Amino acid sequence: MLANIKKHILGIPDEETIWSELRKNGILSTFIGLVTVSLALFHIITSYVGQLEAFQHRATHLLVILVLVFLSSIEKRIKDVHKSSGQKWLISLDILFALLAAVSLYYTFTNSTVLPLRAGNPNTYDIIIGGIILFLTIEAARRHVGLGIVIVSVFFLFYVYAGPWFPGFLSHAPFTIGEIINIQYLDLEGIWGSPLGASASFVIVFLIFAGLLIETGILDVFMDFSMKLVGKSVGGPAKVAIVSSTLVGMVNGTAVGNALLTGQVSIPIMKKMGYKPPFAAAVEAAASTGGQVMPPIMGSAAFIIAMFLGISYNEVCKAALVPALLWFFSLYVIVHLEARKWNLKQLTDEDHANLPSWGYLFQRSYLAVPMIVLILIMVMGFSEVRAGFWGIISLLAVSLIRKETRFTLKSLCAGLKSGVQMAFSVTTACACAGIIVGCVMQSGLGYTLSTSLVEIAKGNALILLPLVMITALVLGTGMMTVGVYIIVSVLLIPAMTSMGLHTLGSHLFAFYFGILCNITPPVATAAYGAAGIAETSPWSTGVAAFKLAIPIFCVPYVFIFQPALLLDGTLSQILFTVITTFAGVFCFDVAITGYLFRRCKVVERAIFVIAGIALIFPSFKVSLLGIVLFAIAFAIQKFLKLENAVSYS
C-alpha cells in the first residue's frame, strides 16, 4: 500500500525500480571512468612538468584511488543487487566510505601547505581526518591486497599504542591515539612515507604504460611468439608457458595475474599434450611468479628498493638480471628433462601451422619499441619518472603504424583505466607498508629487533638468513610482494647489513623470498590460481610448484655471499660466479627430475646434489671440486646411456 502511494500519488519510484534504473544507467560508470582517466592524465602530465610537493602529490594519489576503490565497489554491487538483498546495505556502506574519502581528499588537499607545519601539534580535525584515512586505507587494502596486510597493519598500530604491555625488548613508552595519528598523517614517516612516494611517482606511471601496452595487443604477440619459438621443441607446451610468462612478466608484475593471463592458453595445451594437470599448473605458476623478478616492472618492488637505498633504478635492474635469468633457466631445464623422461609430446605440425607466420610477428615487433625506449632512457641516466613518460609517448606514436593497434578514444581510455586499476593493490599495499614503517620508527622496534637478532644469531649469517627467509615466506601469506619486502626491510635487513652482508643483496634477498611465497604452500596464491584453470587440486599444484622452485630457493643465498652474481665485482669474478651458479642450478635440476640422458640412480642423484652445492659454495677451491664432480656425473650418465643403448639393440 505504502509503495503504491509513493509510486502513483507522490511520484516516487519503488526501491526495485531504483535499483533497476541504476543497473541500466551508466552515469556511475561514466563518472568512475572520468575520475580514473583524469588521475592517469594527472600522473602523466606531472611526470613531465614536475610533480607537486611531496605531501600534496602523495595525498592526491592515495585519496583519489581510495575514492575510486569504493566507487568501483558500488558499481559492482549494483550489478549484483538483484542476487542478494545483503548487497543493498553494503552499497550504503560503500557510499559512506566513498564520501569520507572525498571529504578527506578535500580537507587534505586544501590544507596541504599547513598540515606538515602542525606536525607535533595536530588539531581535532586533523586527528579525525587522519583516523578516517587510516581506516579507509586498511579497508581498501583488505579488498585489494588481502587480509594478511590488514592484520599486520592493525597489529603494529596496536603495538605502538600498547607498548608497555609487551614483554622484554618489545616494550616501549606508550603513545596516545593523537600522537600515533600525528606521525601517520602529518609526517612523511607514516602513511605518506617513501613506499607511497614510490607508488605515487614512478610506479603509477609504469603501470599506466603497462595498461596502454596491453591494450595494443602485445600479449597476443608474446604468446604467438613463444609458441612459434619453442612450441615444437621437446617439452614445447611447458616451454611456451615459461617464455610467455617471462615476456608478459616484463609488463605485468603480479604473479597471480600473470598466471591467469598466460595460463588460459598454456595450461590447456599442456594438458592436451599429456602433462598431468598439477604439473601443468605448477609450471605456469612458477613461471608467472618469476615474472615478478624480470625487469623492467619487477612487481613494482624494484622502485621501492631503489628509493630505500638511494640508488638508481638501473642499478637494481642490473643486479636482478642474472638471478632472473637463473629462475627461468632452471624451469626451462626441468620441463625439458621431464618431457624427455616421460616422452611427452610437443606441438603438432597442425597446431604450428595455425600460428601466425614469422613475417606477421616481425611486422608486429614494433610494439616492443616503447619498452626498448623506456629502458634506453633509464640507461642514459634519466629519471624513472621521465623514462615512463617518454615510454608512454613512444607507445602512442608507434601504435599509429598499423590500424589494428591505433588507439581510439575508447581504447585509450580503457588502457589508462587499466593502468590505474592495476595501481589499486600496489597503492594500498604501499600505504599500509608506510603505516607499518611509521609504527616501527615511532616505537623504536627496528633498532631493538635488529640488535636482538644479531645477538640470537651470534653474528652468524647462516643462522640469521633462514630467519629472514621464513619471516618473508610467512608474511607473504596473503600479502603482496611489495608489502612483504618493505616490512622485512624495515625489521630485519638492518640486522643483515650490520653483519657486513651486501646491502643491495640483502634487500634482494628479502624481495626474492617475498615473491617465492606465491608458490610455497600452504598459501601458494599463484599455484592456486593456476590450479583453477587446470581443474586440479590446489594443494597438489602448490607442492609441485614448490618442488620446481627448489633450485631457485638457493639463488638468494648465492648472491648474498657472492655479490658477483649481482654483477658487482671484477670481470673474472662475475664470469666465474655466473658460470658456476648456472652449472650448480643445472645439477639441482637434474637431481630433482632424476633424469639427464636416462633415469638417474640414487647415487647419481646424490652426486649431482653434492656437485651443485659445491658449485655454488663461496669458495674457489670448493667450486673447482664441484666442477670435477659435475663432469664425473655427466660422464657416467652419458656413458651408461650408450652402454644401455647397445645392450637393448
C-alpha positions as MATLAB code, in Angstrom:
seq = 'MLANIKKHILGIPDEETIWSELRKNGILSTFIGLVTVSLALFHIITSYVGQLEAFQHRATHLLVILVLVFLSSIEKRIKDVHKSSGQKWLISLDILFALLAAVSLYYTFTNSTVLPLRAGNPNTYDIIIGGIILFLTIEAARRHVGLGIVIVSVFFLFYVYAGPWFPGFLSHAPFTIGEIINIQYLDLEGIWGSPLGASASFVIVFLIFAGLLIETGILDVFMDFSMKLVGKSVGGPAKVAIVSSTLVGMVNGTAVGNALLTGQVSIPIMKKMGYKPPFAAAVEAAASTGGQVMPPIMGSAAFIIAMFLGISYNEVCKAALVPALLWFFSLYVIVHLEARKWNLKQLTDEDHANLPSWGYLFQRSYLAVPMIVLILIMVMGFSEVRAGFWGIISLLAVSLIRKETRFTLKSLCAGLKSGVQMAFSVTTACACAGIIVGCVMQSGLGYTLSTSLVEIAKGNALILLPLVMITALVLGTGMMTVGVYIIVSVLLIPAMTSMGLHTLGSHLFAFYFGILCNITPPVATAAYGAAGIAETSPWSTGVAAFKLAIPIFCVPYVFIFQPALLLDGTLSQILFTVITTFAGVFCFDVAITGYLFRRCKVVERAIFVIAGIALIFPSFKVSLLGIVLFAIAFAIQKFLKLENAVSYS';
ca = [
       0.000    0.000    0.000;
       2.711    2.458    1.027;
       4.746    1.525   -2.061;
       1.732    2.267   -4.321;
       1.143    5.662   -2.672;
       4.826    6.586   -3.131;
       4.861    5.421   -6.755;
       1.481    6.546   -8.124;
       0.454    9.508   -5.933;
       3.755   11.053   -4.845;
       5.635   10.002   -7.992;
       8.425    8.334   -6.003;
       9.614    5.080   -7.659;
       9.759    1.912   -5.564;
      13.101    0.521   -4.364;
      13.306   -2.207   -7.010;
      12.730    0.360   -9.765;
      15.553    2.484   -8.373;
      17.980   -0.467   -8.431;
      16.811   -1.445  -11.910;
      17.420    2.075  -13.219;
      20.812    2.233  -11.540;
      21.832   -1.009  -13.218;
      20.761    0.248  -16.626;
      22.041    3.796  -16.204;
      25.726    4.271  -16.937;
      26.139    7.552  -15.043;
      28.161    5.987  -12.224;
      30.362    4.044  -14.652;
      30.933    7.191  -16.683;
      31.854    9.169  -13.572;
      34.278    6.468  -12.411;
      35.812    6.410  -15.885;
      36.258   10.195  -15.902;
      37.911   10.222  -12.474;
      40.153    7.277  -13.391;
      41.279    8.788  -16.692;
      41.782   12.173  -15.005;
      44.060   10.590  -12.394;
      46.033    8.833  -15.134;
      46.436   12.092  -17.081;
      47.422   13.893  -13.869;
      50.277   11.446  -13.336;
      51.370   11.506  -16.982;
      51.438   15.320  -17.072;
      53.212   15.716  -13.728;
      55.788   13.125  -14.800;
      56.873   15.643  -17.441;
      56.223   19.111  -15.991;
      57.179   18.174  -12.442;
      55.291   16.701   -9.525;
      53.550   18.567   -6.739;
      55.144   18.984   -3.324;
      55.634   15.509   -1.791;
      52.844   15.699    0.807;
      50.328   17.100   -1.677;
      51.257   14.724   -4.506;
      51.135   11.573   -2.385;
      47.887   12.586   -0.680;
      46.200   13.282   -4.022;
      47.382    9.935   -5.390;
      46.202    7.835   -2.445;
      42.936    9.605   -1.671;
      41.692    9.682   -5.277;
      42.456    5.968   -5.512;
      40.531    5.386   -2.263;
      37.542    7.203   -3.769;
      37.837    5.021   -6.888;
      38.148    1.813   -4.861;
      34.841    2.410   -3.095;
      33.049    3.793   -6.162;
      34.138    0.721   -8.145;
      32.805   -1.467   -5.360;
      29.455    0.352   -5.534;
      29.348   -0.199   -9.300;
      29.962   -3.926   -8.896;
      27.438   -4.329   -6.091;
      24.703   -2.511   -8.038;
      25.077   -5.077  -10.824;
      24.663   -7.890   -8.280;
      21.984   -6.273   -6.092;
      19.220   -8.466   -7.538;
      21.145  -11.592   -6.462;
      21.290  -10.778   -2.753;
      19.403   -8.383   -0.509;
      22.563   -8.042    1.588;
      24.193   -6.106   -1.242;
      21.961   -3.096   -0.530;
      23.338   -2.247    2.909;
      26.860   -2.943    1.642;
      26.252   -0.380   -1.100;
      25.174    2.135    1.541;
      28.379    1.415    3.441;
      30.478    1.876    0.291;
      28.724    5.182   -0.420;
      29.640    6.328    3.091;
      33.269    5.244    2.592;
      33.471    6.991   -0.798;
      32.068   10.212    0.704;
      34.518   10.027    3.621;
      37.385    9.519    1.168;
      36.212   12.519   -0.876;
      35.922   14.709    2.247;
      39.380   13.573    3.370;
      40.764   14.417   -0.076;
      39.237   17.904    0.037;
      40.450   18.611    3.576;
      43.950   17.268    2.998;
      44.468   18.936   -0.376;
      43.170   22.352    0.681;
      45.261   22.260    3.875;
      48.323   20.558    2.379;
      50.596   23.559    2.958;
      49.779   23.902    6.661;
      49.277   20.281    7.726;
      53.019   19.448    7.825;
      53.561   22.604    9.896;
      51.137   21.269   12.500;
      53.162   18.061   12.958;
      53.533   17.619   16.711;
      50.519   19.801   17.428;
      47.520   18.470   15.459;
      44.075   19.967   15.937;
      40.873   17.974   16.386;
      40.032   17.973   12.665;
      43.499   16.659   11.819;
      43.064   13.739   14.207;
      39.575   12.912   12.904;
      40.547   13.076    9.223;
      43.801   11.228    9.895;
      41.913    8.448   11.670;
      39.417    8.201    8.808;
      42.217    7.915    6.237;
      43.961    5.187    8.239;
      40.717    3.205    8.453;
      39.815    3.649    4.767;
      43.326    2.700    3.645;
      43.305   -0.515    5.652;
      39.794   -1.369    4.422;
      40.796   -0.747    0.786;
      43.879   -2.931    1.296;
      41.668   -5.690    2.701;
      39.682   -5.673   -0.519;
      42.542   -5.456   -2.999;
      45.578   -6.926   -1.229;
      44.283   -9.408    1.320;
      43.684   -9.958    4.993;
      47.365  -10.545    5.764;
      48.479   -6.938    5.414;
      45.402   -5.775    7.365;
      46.295   -7.994   10.321;
      49.911   -6.821   10.283;
      48.942   -3.125    9.969;
      46.399   -3.290   12.796;
      48.841   -5.215   14.988;
      51.565   -2.575   14.584;
      49.142    0.278   15.304;
      48.067   -1.575   18.441;
      51.709   -2.266   19.314;
      52.569    1.446   19.256;
      49.566    2.223   21.461;
      50.075   -0.663   23.933;
      53.868   -0.729   24.079;
      54.206   -1.048   27.885;
      52.099   -4.227   27.852;
      54.655   -6.123   25.764;
      57.487   -8.107   27.395;
      61.250   -7.658   27.248;
      62.849   -5.746   24.409;
      59.421   -5.349   22.747;
      58.287   -2.984   25.498;
      58.388    0.771   24.832;
      56.901    4.031   26.083;
      53.158    4.415   25.394;
      51.730    6.734   22.729;
      48.251    8.242   22.645;
      45.936    7.886   19.655;
      46.565   11.544   18.841;
      50.342   11.016   18.836;
      50.004    7.968   16.585;
      47.820    9.833   14.076;
      50.188   12.798   14.253;
      53.062   10.626   12.944;
      50.902    8.762   10.456;
      49.017   11.716    8.952;
      51.076   14.872    9.431;
      54.539   13.421    8.879;
      56.226   11.858    5.865;
      57.331    8.913    8.020;
      53.860    7.354    8.180;
      51.219    6.708    5.578;
      52.737    9.344    3.255;
      56.207    7.780    3.540;
      58.629    6.556    0.896;
      56.633    3.421   -0.092;
      53.663    5.584   -1.091;
      56.121    8.081   -2.569;
      57.378    5.403   -4.957;
      53.826    4.398   -5.845;
      52.772    7.995   -6.492;
      55.817    8.965   -8.538;
      57.065    6.241  -10.884;
      55.174    3.002  -10.123;
      51.871    4.506  -11.262;
      53.468    5.841  -14.466;
      54.917    2.420  -15.287;
      51.559    0.758  -14.596;
      49.793    3.213  -16.908;
      52.444    2.397  -19.520;
      51.735   -1.325  -18.982;
      47.973   -0.786  -19.230;
      48.328    1.028  -22.557;
      50.828   -1.528  -23.854;
      48.472   -4.407  -23.059;
      45.681   -2.566  -24.886;
      47.741   -2.691  -28.129;
      47.522   -6.486  -28.110;
      51.173   -7.118  -27.303;
      50.257  -10.035  -25.015;
      48.889  -11.944  -28.015;
      52.147  -11.258  -29.839;
      54.110  -12.573  -26.852;
      52.024  -15.778  -26.747;
      52.263  -16.368  -30.505;
      55.998  -15.668  -30.472;
      56.513  -18.101  -27.580;
      54.596  -20.901  -29.298;
      56.366  -20.244  -32.584;
      59.787  -20.210  -30.910;
      59.655  -23.257  -28.632;
      56.323  -24.989  -29.285;
      57.794  -27.758  -31.458;
      60.813  -28.397  -29.224;
      60.983  -31.104  -26.543;
      58.576  -30.076  -23.778;
      57.314  -27.333  -26.067;
      53.950  -26.592  -24.374;
      55.604  -26.131  -20.965;
      58.366  -24.029  -22.502;
      55.674  -21.848  -24.068;
      54.420  -21.142  -20.531;
      57.937  -20.199  -19.413;
      58.804  -17.950  -22.365;
      55.395  -16.255  -22.473;
      55.382  -15.675  -18.706;
      58.852  -14.158  -18.967;
      57.713  -11.738  -21.651;
      54.352  -10.926  -20.067;
      56.030  -10.544  -16.672;
      58.077   -7.687  -18.095;
      54.904   -5.575  -18.275;
      52.636   -7.309  -15.747;
      54.322   -7.611  -12.379;
      51.769   -9.690  -10.467;
      52.233  -13.442  -10.119;
      48.552  -14.394   -9.937;
      47.589  -12.021  -12.759;
      50.354  -13.400  -14.948;
      49.301  -16.998  -14.231;
      45.648  -16.315  -15.008;
      46.571  -14.420  -18.175;
      49.072  -16.759  -19.854;
      47.739  -19.896  -18.166;
      44.482  -19.674  -20.106;
      46.477  -20.594  -23.218;
      49.425  -22.637  -21.932;
      47.714  -24.937  -19.394;
      45.069  -26.401  -21.764;
      47.808  -27.044  -24.357;
      49.985  -28.818  -21.786;
      47.077  -30.995  -20.660;
      46.259  -31.829  -24.276;
      49.851  -32.972  -24.854;
      49.816  -35.348  -21.888;
      51.122  -33.257  -18.978;
      49.499  -34.092  -15.655;
      47.211  -31.197  -14.587;
      49.070  -30.438  -11.307;
      52.412  -30.289  -13.142;
      50.984  -28.127  -15.944;
      49.531  -25.674  -13.419;
      52.744  -25.735  -11.359;
      54.899  -24.839  -14.373;
      52.641  -21.901  -15.177;
      52.572  -20.747  -11.541;
      56.352  -20.957  -11.128;
      56.989  -19.179  -14.435;
      54.417  -16.470  -13.698;
      55.877  -15.892  -10.242;
      59.270  -15.472  -11.887;
      57.762  -12.652  -13.924;
      57.989  -10.531  -10.778;
      61.789  -10.646  -10.851;
      62.036   -9.798  -14.540;
      62.903   -6.147  -15.313;
      61.603   -3.580  -16.023;
      58.490   -3.772  -13.745;
      59.711   -6.403  -11.220;
      56.458   -6.471   -9.274;
      56.863   -2.740   -8.511;
      59.281   -3.561   -5.665;
      62.377   -2.551   -7.639;
      61.255    1.072   -7.409;
      60.904    0.794   -3.637;
      64.340   -0.833   -3.312;
      65.914    1.973   -5.321;
      64.187    4.599   -3.182;
      65.156    2.941    0.106;
      68.821    2.635   -0.898;
      69.066    5.976   -2.669;
      70.387    4.332   -5.833;
      69.179    4.397   -9.410;
      66.532    2.015  -10.634;
      69.041    0.901  -13.295;
      71.336   -0.483  -10.600;
      68.517   -2.565   -9.131;
      67.545   -3.946  -12.550;
      71.172   -4.728  -13.396;
      71.661   -6.580  -10.113;
      68.425   -8.549  -10.562;
      69.107   -9.596  -14.161;
      71.235  -12.735  -13.661;
      69.088  -14.117  -10.789;
      66.023  -13.590  -13.004;
      67.669  -15.469  -15.870;
      68.595  -18.261  -13.446;
      64.937  -18.539  -12.436;
      63.759  -19.164  -15.987;
      66.817  -21.233  -16.930;
      66.062  -23.605  -14.050;
      62.413  -24.016  -15.030;
      63.341  -24.450  -18.686;
      65.800  -27.254  -17.869;
      63.340  -29.030  -15.563;
      60.484  -29.078  -18.091;
      62.896  -30.202  -20.828;
      64.151  -33.108  -18.719;
      60.640  -34.026  -17.547;
      59.459  -34.111  -21.164;
      62.390  -36.360  -22.114;
      61.814  -38.549  -19.073;
      58.121  -39.158  -19.799;
      58.342  -38.822  -23.597;
      55.774  -36.017  -23.626;
      54.542  -34.513  -26.880;
      55.318  -31.154  -28.411;
      53.020  -29.039  -30.588;
      51.944  -30.861  -33.741;
      52.582  -29.560  -37.255;
      48.870  -28.781  -37.479;
      48.957  -26.724  -34.271;
      52.053  -24.927  -35.500;
      50.513  -24.230  -38.904;
      47.622  -22.385  -37.239;
      50.016  -19.890  -35.650;
      50.810  -16.533  -37.291;
      53.826  -16.551  -39.609;
      57.232  -15.215  -38.594;
      56.656  -12.424  -41.102;
      53.470  -11.358  -39.333;
      55.171  -11.451  -35.934;
      58.038   -9.387  -37.328;
      55.530   -6.825  -38.587;
      54.092   -6.580  -35.075;
      57.532   -6.378  -33.415;
      57.305   -2.582  -33.445;
      55.079   -2.918  -30.375;
      58.223   -3.744  -28.380;
      59.840   -0.420  -29.340;
      58.302    1.524  -26.399;
      59.809   -0.982  -23.945;
      63.205   -0.511  -25.576;
      62.781    3.279  -25.450;
      61.869    3.117  -21.759;
      64.940    1.028  -20.912;
      67.316    3.110  -23.050;
      66.184    6.367  -21.444;
      66.915    4.952  -17.987;
      70.284    3.612  -19.172;
      71.082    7.135  -20.402;
      70.690    8.354  -16.819;
      67.265    9.999  -16.911;
      64.861    9.511  -14.005;
      62.400    6.635  -13.881;
      59.503    9.099  -13.998;
      60.817   10.744  -17.157;
      61.510    7.331  -18.711;
      57.925    6.291  -18.008;
      56.624    9.474  -19.645;
      58.632    9.007  -22.840;
      57.757    5.323  -22.868;
      54.070    6.296  -22.965;
      54.655    8.918  -25.671;
      56.626    6.467  -27.832;
      53.877    3.878  -27.338;
      51.216    6.296  -28.544;
      53.421    7.117  -31.541;
      54.199    3.548  -32.658;
      50.579    2.491  -32.197;
      49.780    4.698  -35.197;
      51.804    2.474  -37.538;
      49.018   -0.069  -38.078;
      45.269    0.371  -37.971;
      44.660   -2.577  -35.609;
      46.951   -1.116  -32.934;
      45.925    2.503  -33.394;
      44.275    3.918  -30.278;
      40.696    5.100  -30.466;
      39.314    7.314  -27.705;
      37.629    4.235  -26.234;
      40.743    2.019  -26.267;
      42.930    4.870  -24.995;
      40.627    5.410  -22.025;
      40.485    1.643  -21.456;
      44.290    1.480  -21.332;
      44.529    4.422  -18.930;
      41.796    2.923  -16.755;
      43.516   -0.469  -16.746;
      46.782    1.085  -15.563;
      45.102    2.935  -12.688;
      43.126   -0.156  -11.669;
      46.366   -2.159  -11.511;
      47.573    0.511   -9.081;
      44.732   -0.138   -6.610;
      46.513   -3.062   -4.980;
      50.014   -1.585   -5.220;
      48.988    1.796   -3.807;
      47.007    0.433   -0.878;
      49.804   -2.051   -0.118;
      52.382    0.755   -0.157;
      50.185    2.942    2.051;
      49.798    0.119    4.589;
      53.524   -0.509    4.404;
      54.010    3.167    5.227;
      51.745    2.750    8.254;
      53.861   -0.186    9.417;
      57.132    1.673    8.809;
      55.798    4.658   10.770;
      54.881    2.389   13.683;
      58.312    0.752   13.652;
      60.041    4.147   13.625;
      57.814    5.585   16.362;
      58.222    2.598   18.682;
      61.934    2.097   18.013;
      61.266   -1.571   17.232;
      63.555   -1.589   14.198;
      66.695   -0.924   16.229;
      65.823   -3.183   19.171;
      64.758   -6.104   16.959;
      67.857   -5.791   14.781;
      70.129   -5.790   17.829;
      68.328   -8.774   19.363;
      68.500  -10.811   16.144;
      72.237  -10.222   15.832;
      72.644  -11.440   19.420;
      70.472  -14.516   18.774;
      72.407  -15.359   15.611;
      75.701  -14.683   17.440;
      76.969  -12.907   14.364;
      76.418  -15.985   12.173;
      74.696  -15.147    8.892;
      73.786  -18.810    8.330;
      71.517  -18.572   11.384;
      70.081  -15.147   10.559;
      69.328  -15.720    6.866;
      66.912  -18.641    7.391;
      65.068  -16.479    9.955;
      64.710  -13.732    7.345;
      63.622  -16.274    4.731;
      60.963  -17.822    6.977;
      59.683  -14.392    8.030;
      59.294  -13.319    4.395;
      57.531  -16.560    3.456;
      55.152  -16.329    6.435;
      54.382  -12.644    5.866;
      53.791  -13.423    2.208;
      50.720  -15.453    3.162;
      48.007  -13.304    1.625;
      50.179  -10.205    1.225;
      51.635   -8.517   -1.853;
      55.366   -8.795   -2.521;
      55.809   -5.047   -2.097;
      54.344   -5.138    1.403;
      56.393   -8.170    2.421;
      59.600   -6.608    1.170;
      59.010   -3.304    2.964;
      58.197   -4.932    6.306;
      61.198   -7.259    6.145;
      63.468   -4.425    5.002;
      62.500   -2.290    7.993;
      62.557   -5.059   10.600;
      65.284   -7.479    9.523;
      67.581   -6.042    6.858;
      69.351   -3.729    9.366;
      70.472   -6.901   11.173;
      71.756   -8.357    7.893;
      73.733   -5.277    6.923;
      75.136   -4.909   10.448;
      76.775   -8.305    9.894;
      78.537   -6.902    6.853;
      76.320   -8.589    4.264;
      75.978   -6.918    0.864;
      73.422   -4.095    1.158;
      71.644   -4.462   -2.191;
      71.962   -8.236   -1.907;
      70.207   -8.112    1.478;
      67.302   -6.174    0.007;
      67.032   -8.528   -2.978;
      67.181  -11.487   -0.578;
      64.046  -10.229    1.188;
      62.453   -9.382   -2.160;
      63.020  -12.867   -3.593;
      61.514  -14.738   -0.676;
      58.604  -12.308   -0.644;
      57.988  -13.493   -4.214;
      58.561  -17.197   -3.595;
      55.675  -17.284   -1.119;
      53.411  -17.269   -4.215;
      54.418  -20.884   -4.898;
      55.118  -22.026   -1.325;
      52.349  -23.996    0.440;
      50.158  -23.711    2.404;
      49.029  -20.448    0.747;
      50.610  -20.512   -2.708;
      48.356  -17.946   -4.385;
      49.809  -18.198   -7.909;
      49.704  -22.001   -7.765;
      46.107  -21.971   -6.571;
      45.109  -19.573   -9.354;
      46.718  -21.806  -11.987;
      45.102  -24.885  -10.403;
      41.689  -23.371  -11.089;
      42.444  -23.199  -14.819;
      43.858  -26.753  -14.827;
      40.839  -28.008  -12.833;
      43.074  -29.837  -10.405;
      43.930  -29.902   -6.703;
      45.339  -26.579   -5.433;
      47.401  -28.402   -2.817;
      48.960  -30.798   -5.362;
      49.728  -27.840   -7.606;
      51.308  -25.911   -4.735;
      53.532  -28.853   -3.795;
      54.540  -29.392   -7.440;
      55.320  -25.675   -7.884;
      57.413  -25.673   -4.702;
      59.360  -28.680   -5.999;
      60.039  -26.858   -9.276;
      61.321  -23.855   -7.318;
      63.753  -25.696   -5.023;
      66.833  -24.721   -7.105;
      65.570  -21.128   -7.151;
      65.473  -21.083   -3.337;
      69.263  -21.464   -3.420;
      69.893  -18.421   -5.630;
      69.383  -15.698   -2.953;
      71.881  -17.481   -0.699;
      74.385  -17.437   -3.552;
      74.180  -13.718   -4.272;
      74.160  -12.750   -0.594;
      77.576  -14.414   -0.172;
      78.798  -13.856   -3.743;
      77.716  -10.376   -4.920;
      79.418  -11.075   -8.249;
      76.151  -12.805   -9.198;
      74.589   -9.330   -8.923;
      77.236   -8.117  -11.410;
      79.146   -6.440   -8.580;
      82.836   -7.336   -8.835;
      85.679   -7.790  -11.290;
      85.007   -9.301  -14.700;
      86.739  -12.564  -13.747;
      84.742  -12.829  -10.502;
      81.481  -12.182  -12.311;
      82.171  -14.701  -15.087;
      83.289  -17.450  -12.707;
      80.369  -16.940  -10.306;
      77.757  -16.755  -13.062;
      79.064  -19.886  -14.812;
      79.375  -21.967  -11.634;
      75.938  -20.869  -10.398;
      74.264  -21.794  -13.675;
      76.068  -25.153  -13.539;
      75.044  -25.641   -9.900;
      71.391  -24.901  -10.650;
      71.585  -27.330  -13.583;
      72.850  -30.034  -11.199;
      69.928  -29.412   -8.833;
      67.512  -29.595  -11.782;
      68.900  -32.996  -12.796;
      68.688  -34.253   -9.203;
      65.058  -33.105   -8.855;
      63.873  -34.647  -12.135;
      66.080  -37.739  -11.768;
      66.919  -37.641  -15.453;
      69.650  -36.374  -17.773;
      70.348  -38.786  -20.617;
      68.449  -41.554  -18.831;
      66.840  -42.071  -15.430;
      69.311  -41.401  -12.625;
      70.216  -43.939   -9.989;
      70.044  -42.789   -6.356;
      73.845  -42.487   -6.156;
      73.928  -40.362   -9.307;
      71.292  -38.001   -7.950;
      73.318  -37.671   -4.751;
      76.454  -36.836   -6.762;
      74.557  -34.144   -8.687;
      73.286  -32.641   -5.404;
      76.802  -32.582   -3.912;
      78.195  -31.141   -7.149;
      75.500  -28.436   -7.137;
      76.251  -27.447   -3.537;
      79.987  -27.327   -4.261;
      79.490  -25.239   -7.412;
      77.502  -22.527   -5.617;
      79.686  -22.601   -2.484;
      81.509  -19.270   -1.937;
      84.972  -20.790   -2.290;
      87.069  -21.061   -5.448;
      88.596  -24.420   -4.459;
      85.262  -25.949   -3.466;
      83.703  -24.726   -6.717;
      86.526  -26.410   -8.665;
      85.709  -29.636   -6.818;
      82.089  -29.134   -7.865;
      83.155  -28.814  -11.496;
      85.035  -32.127  -11.237;
      82.048  -33.882   -9.627;
      79.713  -32.440  -12.255;
      81.984  -33.706  -15.039;
      82.122  -37.178  -13.468;
      78.339  -37.387  -13.008;
      77.754  -36.092  -16.536;
      80.179  -38.643  -17.997;
      78.623  -41.531  -16.054;
      75.177  -40.583  -17.344;
      76.404  -40.282  -20.911;
      78.493  -43.489  -20.805;
      75.789  -45.628  -19.211;
      73.232  -44.355  -21.673;
      75.415  -45.548  -24.555;
      76.000  -48.884  -22.787;
      72.269  -49.371  -22.268;
      71.556  -48.423  -25.861;
      73.928  -51.153  -27.108;
      72.520  -53.821  -24.773;
      68.909  -53.174  -25.875;
      69.624  -53.148  -29.609;
];
